[in-house]
Amino acid sequence: MKQGKWTKNCSENVGLLNMTSVMRRQSSTSNENDVRMRNSRAGAHAQSADSPPSSPVPAGDRGSRACCFCWCCCCTCSCLAVKGTNGSQSGAGDKKLTGVAVQEEPPSVEEIAAWSESFDRLMRSNSGRTFFREFLRSEYSEENMLFWLACEELKKEDNPEVVEEKARLINEDYISILSPKEVSLDSRVREVINRNMVDPTPHTFDEAQLQIYTLMHRDSYPRFLNSQLYKRLLQQTS
């Protein structure tokens, strides 16, 4: 009985010694890790103190990097401008009136005034179409001018394959009810277009073009003459 108790006590003492040894090793390892972490933090702090602070990007530089993705040919975004030798931005030969880029010499006072005399005078002028298109864009009806211009380009083609391809694109872009740029046409004109698309010609969309021309003349043209865009244009050129 005494020998059994002595053996049990020895086993318990050995177990306590082993646990104490393990705890000491864990404590030592933990202390070493703490020292490494403190040294690492101290080194990182010293490195950041020695290195010069990063210079912030000037507001002007951030603005010069800003860009937009313009889909229109008349866009006045600064990302399309070319910086001159003096640092100023200017388009490649563009003239700007009331914020609208004109690809040619600015129209004269007489020409601008003539736009108010008749819609035909306005549409025959390249500058007139540019300013009128800008006005239509502000009214979310630019597709009318785009369709009219596409029909004008189609009339210049005489290659049957090119005519067929351009007619198909015009039909998809401006006639299809699924297109976001669909123009407003009555059912009779749409039936005419469907018949003409069987064998497209340069005059496939003549009736539709006339209807859209009349719509712009009666609806958009009077508002253009009373718009701030046209009034500012008259003031800047007078």
C-alpha positions in Angstrom: 0.0 0.0 0.0 2.8 2.4 0.9 4.7 1.5 -2.2 1.6 2.2 -4.4 1.1 5.7 -2.8 4.8 6.5 -3.3 4.6 5.5 -7.0 1.5 7.7 -7.4 3.1 10.7 -5.7 6.1 10.3 -7.9 4.0 10.3 -11.0 2.1 13.4 -9.9 5.4 15.2 -9.2 6.8 14.3 -12.6 3.7 15.6 -14.2 3.9 18.9 -12.3 7.6 19.3 -13.3 6.7 18.7 -17.0 3.9 21.2 -16.9 6.1 23.8 -15.3 8.8 23.2 -17.9 6.2 23.6 -20.8 4.9 26.8 -19.2 8.4 28.2 -18.9 9.1 27.5 -22.5 5.9 29.1 -23.7 6.5 32.2 -21.5 10.1 32.4 -23.0 8.8 32.1 -26.5 6.1 34.7 -25.9 8.7 37.1 -24.5 10.9 36.6 -27.6 7.9 37.3 -29.9 7.1 40.5 -28.0 10.7 41.7 -28.3 10.7 41.0 -32.1 7.4 42.9 -32.5 8.7 45.9 -30.6 11.9 45.9 -32.6 9.9 45.6 -35.9 7.6 48.5 -34.9 10.5 50.7 -33.9 12.3 50.0 -37.2 9.2 50.8 -39.2 8.7 54.1 -37.3 12.3 55.1 -37.8 12.1 54.3 -41.5 8.9 56.4 -42.0 10.5 59.2 -40.0 13.6 59.2 -42.3 11.7 59.1 -45.6 10.3 62.4 -46.9 6.6 62.8 -46.9 4.8 62.1 -50.2 3.7 65.3 -51.9 0.0 65.6 -52.5 -1.2 65.8 -56.0 -2.1 69.4 -56.8 -5.8 70.1 -57.5 -4.9 71.4 -60.9 -3.1 68.2 -61.9 -6.1 66.1 -60.8 -8.3 68.3 -62.9 -6.0 68.0 -65.9 -6.2 64.2 -65.8 -10.0 64.2 -65.6 -11.5 63.0 -68.9 -14.8 62.1 -70.3 -15.8 59.7 -73.0 -17.5 61.8 -75.6 -19.5 60.2 -78.3 -20.5 63.3 -80.3 -18.4 65.1 -82.8 -19.4 68.5 -81.5 -18.2 67.9 -78.0 -16.6 70.8 -76.2 -14.9 68.7 -73.5 -11.4 69.9 -72.5 -10.1 66.4 -73.1 -10.4 66.9 -76.8 -8.5 70.2 -76.8 -4.8 70.4 -77.6 -2.5 72.5 -75.4 -0.6 75.2 -77.2 3.0 76.3 -76.7 1.9 78.9 -74.1 0.0 76.2 -72.1 -3.4 77.3 -73.1 -5.9 74.8 -74.5 -7.2 75.2 -78.0 -8.9 72.9 -80.5 -7.2 72.1 -83.8 -8.4 75.1 -85.7 -11.7 75.2 -83.8 -13.5 78.4 -83.0 -15.8 78.6 -80.0 -18.9 80.7 -79.7 -21.2 80.3 -76.7 -19.2 77.2 -75.8 -19.9 75.4 -79.1 -16.9 74.3 -81.2 -17.1 75.3 -84.9 -14.8 73.6 -87.3 -14.6 76.6 -89.6 -14.4 80.4 -89.4 -17.1 81.8 -87.1 -20.3 82.8 -89.0 -20.7 86.5 -89.7 -23.4 88.6 -88.1 -25.3 88.7 -91.4 -25.3 84.9 -91.6 -26.5 84.4 -88.0 -29.2 86.9 -88.5 -30.3 85.2 -91.7 -30.9 82.0 -89.8 -34.0 83.6 -88.2 -35.4 84.4 -91.7 -35.9 80.8 -92.7 -35.3 77.3 -91.6 -33.8 76.5 -95.0 -31.1 79.1 -94.5 -30.2 77.6 -91.2 -30.0 74.1 -92.5 -27.9 75.1 -95.5 -25.3 76.6 -93.2 -22.7 74.2 -91.7 -22.3 76.5 -88.7 -26.1 76.8 -88.5 -26.5 73.0 -88.3 -23.8 72.8 -85.7 -25.5 75.3 -83.4 -29.0 73.9 -84.1 -27.8 70.4 -83.3 -26.3 71.7 -80.0 -29.7 73.1 -79.2 -31.5 69.8 -80.1 -29.1 68.0 -77.8 -30.2 70.2 -74.9 -33.8 69.2 -75.7 -32.9 65.5 -76.0 -34.0 65.4 -79.6 -30.6 65.3 -81.4 -31.5 62.1 -83.1 -33.7 64.1 -85.6 -30.6 66.0 -86.9 -28.5 62.9 -86.8 -31.1 61.0 -88.9 -31.4 63.9 -91.4 -27.6 64.1 -91.8 -27.4 60.3 -92.3 -29.9 60.5 -95.1 -28.0 63.3 -96.7 -24.8 61.1 -96.7 -26.8 58.2 -98.1 -27.9 60.3 -101.1 -24.2 60.9 -102.0 -23.5 57.1 -102.4 -23.7 55.3 -105.7 -22.1 52.0 -104.8 -25.0 49.5 -104.3 -23.1 47.6 -101.6 -22.3 50.8 -99.6 -25.9 52.0 -100.1 -27.3 48.7 -98.8 -25.0 48.8 -95.7 -25.7 52.4 -94.9 -29.4 51.9 -95.3 -29.4 49.0 -93.0 -27.5 51.0 -90.3 -29.9 53.9 -90.7 -32.9 51.6 -90.3 -31.4 50.0 -87.2 -30.3 53.3 -85.6 -33.3 55.6 -86.3 -36.2 53.5 -87.5 -36.3 50.4 -85.4 -38.5 50.7 -82.4 -35.8 48.9 -80.3 -33.3 51.8 -80.9 -32.8 54.4 -78.2 -32.4 57.0 -81.1 -35.7 56.1 -82.8 -37.2 59.1 -84.6 -40.9 59.9 -84.6 -42.6 58.7 -87.8 -46.1 57.8 -88.6 -47.2 54.3 -89.7 -47.6 55.2 -93.3 -44.0 56.3 -93.7 -42.8 53.3 -91.8 -44.6 51.0 -94.3 -42.9 52.9 -97.1 -39.5 52.3 -95.5 -40.3 48.6 -95.0 -41.0 48.3 -98.7 -38.0 50.2 -99.8 -35.7 48.2 -97.6 -36.3 45.1 -99.8 -34.1 46.8 -102.4 -32.4 49.9 -100.8 -31.5 52.9 -102.8 -30.0 56.3 -101.9 -33.6 57.6 -101.7 -35.0 54.9 -99.4 -35.6 57.3 -96.6 -36.7 60.4 -98.5 -40.2 60.5 -97.1 -39.0 59.9 -93.6 -36.4 62.6 -94.0 -38.9 65.1 -95.2 -41.2 64.3 -92.2 -38.4 64.8 -89.7 -37.3 68.0 -91.5 -40.9 69.3 -91.2 -41.0 68.3 -87.5 -37.8 70.2 -86.7 -39.0 73.2 -88.7 -42.4 73.5 -86.9 -41.4 72.3 -83.5 -37.7 72.9 -82.6 -36.8 75.8 -84.9 -39.1 78.4 -83.2 -37.7 77.4 -79.8 -34.1 77.7 -81.1 -34.7 81.3 -82.2 -36.0 82.1 -78.7 -33.3 80.2 -76.9 -30.5 81.7 -74.8 -28.0 79.9 -77.1 -29.1 81.9 -80.2 -29.4 85.2 -78.3 -25.9 84.9 -76.9 -24.6 84.0 -80.3 -26.1 87.2 -81.7 -24.7 89.3 -78.8 -21.2 87.8 -79.2 -21.0 88.5 -82.9 -22.6 91.9 -82.9 
